[in-house]
Amino acid sequence: MSEQPSNRSRGLVSTETKVTAIFVILALVSVFGTTTVTDSQWIHFAVLLGVGVIIPTLINEWRS
């Protein structure tokens, strides 16, 4: 007899990880976009931190 796969093995990548990965990619693209507008290092850092870390964390916390 074959056993049904557990719920845990159906999705190899969690939804939280997918959200974070999408926002990390978006953050990198945003930083490259801000380099065409300004040379200010702290703005690049703020965009990278805000879009790549803070926003996905807030979304994942809101969803759970």
Order of alpha helices (4+ residues) and beta strands (2+ residues): alpha-alpha-alpha-alpha
